[in-house]
Structures are given as structure tokens and as C-alpha cells.
Amino acid sequence: MLKKLLTLLVATLLATATWAAVDVNTATEAELDGIKGIGPGLSGRILQERQSAPFKDWADFIGRVGGVGNKSAVNFSKEGLTVNGKKYSAAAAAKAEAKSGKKHSSSQAADRKARGSADKEAATATTPATPPATATAAPATPAPAPATGASKN
């Protein structure tokens, strides 16, 4: 009976240890690699960004670490990753989405405007001063006759 109780206690401790939160500002490379979806490349980028300054919140984390978006942040949070002890919330996702949406729409408008003026410049630069000469059509070549096979007798 004591053996079963001890086994249950050890199993419970191991289960809680695997679900322990890993804070992105204090985690080691091995701890970051332990989060499902984070591999050596991403953990290296996280540690490199963290050297310049600790992450303030999830929006800061998503904005500074290339390859991390709202969807991956949700998954990382479900796996136990936190930023300053906080899990990624729907409110944080909406805030980050609104922030990126504003940036995205303003950058799209700027891109369209730049393309429009570039197209106008290209059109005026390539307009010829004299009309193009009309091309004469080459004579059509007759299609080859179908091959005849052996007669069926």
C-alpha cells in the first residue's frame, strides 16, 4: 500500500513539473526547447532578442521575435510559456491583431501609392514617339499529313 502511495506521489510531482510555467525572460535554452513548437533556431532568436532587453509583454515578444505570430503565441502559452509570468490571453491577441492590422493597412496603402506612381512613370517612359511598324504575318506552314499505318486486311 505504501509503495502505491509513493508511486502516485512521484507521478503527481512529475506531472506538475512538466506543466510548470516557463517564463521567456528567465528560461534557459533547454527550457525553451522543451516547449512544443520551439526548436533550437527559435530559442536562439528568443535569447538573442532577450539580450537587448527583457520582453515587456506578449505583444513585445511577438513583435521582436521573427517567426512568432498570434497563432504560435497561443500554442506556446498552452504549452506553458509565459511573458513576465502572464499567459497569452485573448485580449492580448486582439490587441496585437489590432496593432498589426493598423500597421498592415497603412503599409498597404503606401505600397499601392508607390506602385501607382511607379506604374505611371514606367508608362510615360516606355511610350514611343513614333507609332510602331505593323508586323507582317509569316506564311502558315501546312500541317504534316498523318502517318499511315499498315492496312487492316
TORMAR-208982 format. One record per residue (C-alpha): x, y, z; residue in three letters. Coordinates in nm, 4 decimals. Layout:
<site><xx>X</xx><yy>Y</yy><zz>Z</zz><code>ALA</code></site>
...
END
This chain:
<site><xx>0.0000</xx><yy>0.0000</yy><zz>0.0000</zz><code>MET</code></site>
<site><xx>0.2809</xx><yy>0.2398</yy><zz>0.0902</zz><code>LEU</code></site>
<site><xx>0.4543</xx><yy>0.1588</yy><zz>-0.2368</zz><code>LYS</code></site>
<site><xx>0.1427</xx><yy>0.2509</yy><zz>-0.4381</zz><code>LYS</code></site>
<site><xx>0.1022</xx><yy>0.5766</yy><zz>-0.2481</zz><code>LEU</code></site>
<site><xx>0.4659</xx><yy>0.6683</yy><zz>-0.3035</zz><code>LEU</code></site>
<site><xx>0.4351</xx><yy>0.5885</yy><zz>-0.6770</zz><code>THR</code></site>
<site><xx>0.1250</xx><yy>0.8080</yy><zz>-0.7005</zz><code>LEU</code></site>
<site><xx>0.3052</xx><yy>1.0934</yy><zz>-0.5244</zz><code>LEU</code></site>
<site><xx>0.6055</xx><yy>1.0711</yy><zz>-0.7593</zz><code>VAL</code></site>
<site><xx>0.3762</xx><yy>1.0607</yy><zz>-1.0644</zz><code>ALA</code></site>
<site><xx>0.1921</xx><yy>1.3698</yy><zz>-0.9417</zz><code>THR</code></site>
<site><xx>0.5173</xx><yy>1.5582</yy><zz>-0.8868</zz><code>LEU</code></site>
<site><xx>0.6409</xx><yy>1.4668</yy><zz>-1.2335</zz><code>LEU</code></site>
<site><xx>0.3135</xx><yy>1.5756</yy><zz>-1.3916</zz><code>ALA</code></site>
<site><xx>0.3243</xx><yy>1.9156</yy><zz>-1.2226</zz><code>THR</code></site>
<site><xx>0.6901</xx><yy>1.9575</yy><zz>-1.3154</zz><code>ALA</code></site>
<site><xx>0.6096</xx><yy>1.9112</yy><zz>-1.6845</zz><code>THR</code></site>
<site><xx>0.3281</xx><yy>2.1679</yy><zz>-1.6683</zz><code>TRP</code></site>
<site><xx>0.5335</xx><yy>2.4266</yy><zz>-1.4819</zz><code>ALA</code></site>
<site><xx>0.5367</xx><yy>2.7660</yy><zz>-1.6456</zz><code>ALA</code></site>
<site><xx>0.8477</xx><yy>2.8675</yy><zz>-1.8373</zz><code>VAL</code></site>
<site><xx>0.8998</xx><yy>3.2428</yy><zz>-1.8425</zz><code>ASP</code></site>
<site><xx>1.0559</xx><yy>3.3690</yy><zz>-2.1643</zz><code>VAL</code></site>
<site><xx>1.2639</xx><yy>3.6293</yy><zz>-1.9761</zz><code>ASN</code></site>
<site><xx>1.4339</xx><yy>3.3792</yy><zz>-1.7437</zz><code>THR</code></site>
<site><xx>1.4257</xx><yy>3.0483</yy><zz>-1.9322</zz><code>ALA</code></site>
<site><xx>1.7379</xx><yy>2.8690</yy><zz>-2.0433</zz><code>THR</code></site>
<site><xx>1.7794</xx><yy>2.7468</yy><zz>-2.3990</zz><code>GLU</code></site>
<site><xx>1.6957</xx><yy>2.3924</yy><zz>-2.2867</zz><code>ALA</code></site>
<site><xx>1.3767</xx><yy>2.5096</yy><zz>-2.1148</zz><code>GLU</code></site>
<site><xx>1.2684</xx><yy>2.6990</yy><zz>-2.4267</zz><code>LEU</code></site>
<site><xx>1.3439</xx><yy>2.3941</yy><zz>-2.6426</zz><code>ASP</code></site>
<site><xx>1.1196</xx><yy>2.1941</yy><zz>-2.4093</zz><code>GLY</code></site>
<site><xx>0.8176</xx><yy>2.3968</yy><zz>-2.5222</zz><code>ILE</code></site>
<site><xx>0.6390</xx><yy>2.2202</yy><zz>-2.8083</zz><code>LYS</code></site>
<site><xx>0.6897</xx><yy>2.4231</yy><zz>-3.1249</zz><code>GLY</code></site>
<site><xx>1.0114</xx><yy>2.5925</yy><zz>-3.0144</zz><code>ILE</code></site>
<site><xx>1.3251</xx><yy>2.4438</yy><zz>-3.1633</zz><code>GLY</code></site>
<site><xx>1.6914</xx><yy>2.5419</yy><zz>-3.1488</zz><code>PRO</code></site>
<site><xx>1.6559</xx><yy>2.8142</yy><zz>-3.4139</zz><code>GLY</code></site>
<site><xx>1.3638</xx><yy>2.9897</yy><zz>-3.2477</zz><code>LEU</code></site>
<site><xx>1.5074</xx><yy>2.9575</yy><zz>-2.8974</zz><code>SER</code></site>
<site><xx>1.8298</xx><yy>3.1157</yy><zz>-3.0272</zz><code>GLY</code></site>
<site><xx>1.6345</xx><yy>3.4112</yy><zz>-3.1709</zz><code>ARG</code></site>
<site><xx>1.4459</xx><yy>3.4498</yy><zz>-2.8430</zz><code>ILE</code></site>
<site><xx>1.7663</xx><yy>3.4526</yy><zz>-2.6382</zz><code>LEU</code></site>
<site><xx>1.9310</xx><yy>3.6955</yy><zz>-2.8797</zz><code>GLN</code></site>
<site><xx>1.6392</xx><yy>3.9407</yy><zz>-2.8562</zz><code>GLU</code></site>
<site><xx>1.6240</xx><yy>3.8999</yy><zz>-2.4792</zz><code>ARG</code></site>
<site><xx>1.9893</xx><yy>4.0137</yy><zz>-2.4507</zz><code>GLN</code></site>
<site><xx>1.8988</xx><yy>4.3605</yy><zz>-2.5792</zz><code>SER</code></site>
<site><xx>1.6104</xx><yy>4.3989</yy><zz>-2.3319</zz><code>ALA</code></site>
<site><xx>1.3647</xx><yy>4.1749</yy><zz>-2.1471</zz><code>PRO</code></site>
<site><xx>1.0256</xx><yy>4.1288</yy><zz>-2.3099</zz><code>PHE</code></site>
<site><xx>0.7629</xx><yy>4.3635</yy><zz>-2.1629</zz><code>LYS</code></site>
<site><xx>0.4563</xx><yy>4.1665</yy><zz>-2.2688</zz><code>ASP</code></site>
<site><xx>0.3301</xx><yy>3.9241</yy><zz>-2.5315</zz><code>TRP</code></site>
<site><xx>0.2891</xx><yy>4.1981</yy><zz>-2.7915</zz><code>ALA</code></site>
<site><xx>0.6546</xx><yy>4.2952</yy><zz>-2.7424</zz><code>ASP</code></site>
<site><xx>0.7579</xx><yy>3.9295</yy><zz>-2.7685</zz><code>PHE</code></site>
<site><xx>0.5597</xx><yy>3.8760</yy><zz>-3.0909</zz><code>ILE</code></site>
<site><xx>0.6873</xx><yy>4.1994</yy><zz>-3.2408</zz><code>GLY</code></site>
<site><xx>1.0551</xx><yy>4.1366</yy><zz>-3.1703</zz><code>ARG</code></site>
<site><xx>1.0948</xx><yy>3.7641</yy><zz>-3.2364</zz><code>VAL</code></site>
<site><xx>1.0752</xx><yy>3.6743</yy><zz>-3.6028</zz><code>GLY</code></site>
<site><xx>0.8602</xx><yy>3.3727</yy><zz>-3.6790</zz><code>GLY</code></site>
<site><xx>0.6265</xx><yy>3.4194</yy><zz>-3.3832</zz><code>VAL</code></site>
<site><xx>0.2718</xx><yy>3.5335</yy><zz>-3.4517</zz><code>GLY</code></site>
<site><xx>-0.0572</xx><yy>3.5270</yy><zz>-3.2660</zz><code>ASN</code></site>
<site><xx>-0.1298</xx><yy>3.1643</yy><zz>-3.3515</zz><code>LYS</code></site>
<site><xx>0.2080</xx><yy>3.0372</yy><zz>-3.2335</zz><code>SER</code></site>
<site><xx>0.1860</xx><yy>3.2556</yy><zz>-2.9206</zz><code>ALA</code></site>
<site><xx>-0.1438</xx><yy>3.0878</yy><zz>-2.8317</zz><code>VAL</code></site>
<site><xx>0.0167</xx><yy>2.7450</yy><zz>-2.8785</zz><code>ASN</code></site>
<site><xx>0.3282</xx><yy>2.8367</yy><zz>-2.6779</zz><code>PHE</code></site>
<site><xx>0.1123</xx><yy>2.9693</yy><zz>-2.3947</zz><code>SER</code></site>
<site><xx>-0.0907</xx><yy>2.6473</yy><zz>-2.3901</zz><code>LYS</code></site>
<site><xx>0.2397</xx><yy>2.4595</yy><zz>-2.3561</zz><code>GLU</code></site>
<site><xx>0.3351</xx><yy>2.6680</yy><zz>-2.0500</zz><code>GLY</code></site>
<site><xx>0.5311</xx><yy>2.9650</yy><zz>-2.1895</zz><code>LEU</code></site>
<site><xx>0.4726</xx><yy>3.2971</yy><zz>-2.0128</zz><code>THR</code></site>
<site><xx>0.5974</xx><yy>3.6531</yy><zz>-2.0524</zz><code>VAL</code></site>
<site><xx>0.6571</xx><yy>3.8163</yy><zz>-1.7139</zz><code>ASN</code></site>
<site><xx>0.4508</xx><yy>3.5401</yy><zz>-1.5563</zz><code>GLY</code></site>
<site><xx>0.1448</xx><yy>3.6023</yy><zz>-1.7778</zz><code>LYS</code></site>
<site><xx>-0.0115</xx><yy>3.3597</yy><zz>-2.0215</zz><code>LYS</code></site>
<site><xx>-0.1167</xx><yy>3.4777</yy><zz>-2.3648</zz><code>TYR</code></site>
<site><xx>-0.4767</xx><yy>3.5894</yy><zz>-2.3422</zz><code>SER</code></site>
<site><xx>-0.7485</xx><yy>3.6539</yy><zz>-2.5980</zz><code>ALA</code></site>
<site><xx>-0.7364</xx><yy>4.0223</yy><zz>-2.5024</zz><code>ALA</code></site>
<site><xx>-0.3641</xx><yy>4.0334</yy><zz>-2.5759</zz><code>ALA</code></site>
<site><xx>-0.4273</xx><yy>3.8585</yy><zz>-2.9077</zz><code>ALA</code></site>
<site><xx>-0.6952</xx><yy>4.1113</yy><zz>-3.0041</zz><code>ALA</code></site>
<site><xx>-0.4696</xx><yy>4.4000</yy><zz>-2.9043</zz><code>LYS</code></site>
<site><xx>-0.1779</xx><yy>4.2616</yy><zz>-3.1056</zz><code>ALA</code></site>
<site><xx>-0.4060</xx><yy>4.1877</yy><zz>-3.4022</zz><code>GLU</code></site>
<site><xx>-0.5455</xx><yy>4.5421</yy><zz>-3.3986</zz><code>ALA</code></site>
<site><xx>-0.1964</xx><yy>4.6854</yy><zz>-3.3714</zz><code>LYS</code></site>
<site><xx>-0.0633</xx><yy>4.4761</yy><zz>-3.6604</zz><code>SER</code></site>
<site><xx>-0.3797</xx><yy>4.5425</yy><zz>-3.8620</zz><code>GLY</code></site>
<site><xx>-0.3274</xx><yy>4.9183</yy><zz>-3.8418</zz><code>LYS</code></site>
<site><xx>0.0354</xx><yy>4.8840</yy><zz>-3.9452</zz><code>LYS</code></site>
<site><xx>-0.0592</xx><yy>4.6423</yy><zz>-4.2216</zz><code>HIS</code></site>
<site><xx>-0.3346</xx><yy>4.8602</yy><zz>-4.3701</zz><code>SER</code></site>
<site><xx>-0.1242</xx><yy>5.1767</yy><zz>-4.3650</zz><code>SER</code></site>
<site><xx>0.1701</xx><yy>4.9977</yy><zz>-4.5227</zz><code>SER</code></site>
<site><xx>-0.0607</xx><yy>4.8512</yy><zz>-4.7884</zz><code>GLN</code></site>
<site><xx>-0.1876</xx><yy>5.1987</yy><zz>-4.8770</zz><code>ALA</code></site>
<site><xx>0.1690</xx><yy>5.3280</yy><zz>-4.9025</zz><code>ALA</code></site>
<site><xx>0.2639</xx><yy>5.0324</yy><zz>-5.1228</zz><code>ASP</code></site>
<site><xx>-0.0333</xx><yy>5.0917</yy><zz>-5.3529</zz><code>ARG</code></site>
<site><xx>0.0504</xx><yy>5.4605</yy><zz>-5.3811</zz><code>LYS</code></site>
<site><xx>0.4156</xx><yy>5.3837</yy><zz>-5.4597</zz><code>ALA</code></site>
<site><xx>0.3183</xx><yy>5.1234</yy><zz>-5.7191</zz><code>ARG</code></site>
<site><xx>0.0700</xx><yy>5.3623</yy><zz>-5.8809</zz><code>GLY</code></site>
<site><xx>0.3267</xx><yy>5.6369</yy><zz>-5.9265</zz><code>SER</code></site>
<site><xx>0.5880</xx><yy>5.3856</yy><zz>-6.0428</zz><code>ALA</code></site>
<site><xx>0.3424</xx><yy>5.2471</yy><zz>-6.2995</zz><code>ASP</code></site>
<site><xx>0.2688</xx><yy>5.5988</yy><zz>-6.4274</zz><code>LYS</code></site>
<site><xx>0.6399</xx><yy>5.6736</yy><zz>-6.4607</zz><code>GLU</code></site>
<site><xx>0.7019</xx><yy>5.3461</yy><zz>-6.6418</zz><code>ALA</code></site>
<site><xx>0.4128</xx><yy>5.4102</yy><zz>-6.8800</zz><code>ALA</code></site>
<site><xx>0.5396</xx><yy>5.7552</yy><zz>-6.9763</zz><code>THR</code></site>
<site><xx>0.8971</xx><yy>5.6318</yy><zz>-7.0112</zz><code>ALA</code></site>
<site><xx>0.8058</xx><yy>5.3479</yy><zz>-7.2462</zz><code>THR</code></site>
<site><xx>0.5581</xx><yy>5.5367</yy><zz>-7.4660</zz><code>THR</code></site>
<site><xx>0.7222</xx><yy>5.5550</yy><zz>-7.8114</zz><code>PRO</code></site>
<site><xx>0.7364</xx><yy>5.8836</yy><zz>-8.0013</zz><code>ALA</code></site>
<site><xx>0.6525</xx><yy>5.7185</yy><zz>-8.3344</zz><code>THR</code></site>
<site><xx>0.3882</xx><yy>5.4557</yy><zz>-8.3907</zz><code>PRO</code></site>
<site><xx>0.5203</xx><yy>5.1014</yy><zz>-8.4157</zz><code>PRO</code></site>
<site><xx>0.5564</xx><yy>4.9451</yy><zz>-8.7596</zz><code>ALA</code></site>
<site><xx>0.2961</xx><yy>4.6868</yy><zz>-8.8414</zz><code>THR</code></site>
<site><xx>0.4279</xx><yy>4.3376</yy><zz>-8.8460</zz><code>ALA</code></site>
<site><xx>0.3599</xx><yy>4.1193</yy><zz>-9.1454</zz><code>THR</code></site>
<site><xx>0.2267</xx><yy>3.7777</yy><zz>-9.0784</zz><code>ALA</code></site>
<site><xx>0.4525</xx><yy>3.4898</yy><zz>-9.1711</zz><code>ALA</code></site>
<site><xx>0.3015</xx><yy>3.2417</yy><zz>-9.4161</zz><code>PRO</code></site>
<site><xx>0.1414</xx><yy>2.9492</yy><zz>-9.2440</zz><code>ALA</code></site>
<site><xx>0.3143</xx><yy>2.6191</yy><zz>-9.2859</zz><code>THR</code></site>
<site><xx>0.0919</xx><yy>2.3267</yy><zz>-9.3745</zz><code>PRO</code></site>
<site><xx>0.0357</xx><yy>2.0702</yy><zz>-9.1041</zz><code>ALA</code></site>
<site><xx>0.2111</xx><yy>1.7390</yy><zz>-9.1646</zz><code>PRO</code></site>
<site><xx>-0.0088</xx><yy>1.4628</yy><zz>-9.3029</zz><code>ALA</code></site>
<site><xx>-0.0999</xx><yy>1.1949</yy><zz>-9.0546</zz><code>PRO</code></site>
<site><xx>0.1150</xx><yy>0.8850</yy><zz>-9.0733</zz><code>ALA</code></site>
<site><xx>-0.0474</xx><yy>0.5906</yy><zz>-9.2392</zz><code>THR</code></site>
<site><xx>-0.0196</xx><yy>0.2591</yy><zz>-9.0713</zz><code>GLY</code></site>
<site><xx>-0.0337</xx><yy>-0.0922</yy><zz>-9.2101</zz><code>ALA</code></site>
<site><xx>-0.3601</xx><yy>-0.1804</yy><zz>-9.3790</zz><code>SER</code></site>
<site><xx>-0.6059</xx><yy>-0.3929</yy><zz>-9.1942</zz><code>LYS</code></site>
<site><xx>-0.6836</xx><yy>-0.6966</yy><zz>-9.4100</zz><code>ASN</code></site>
END
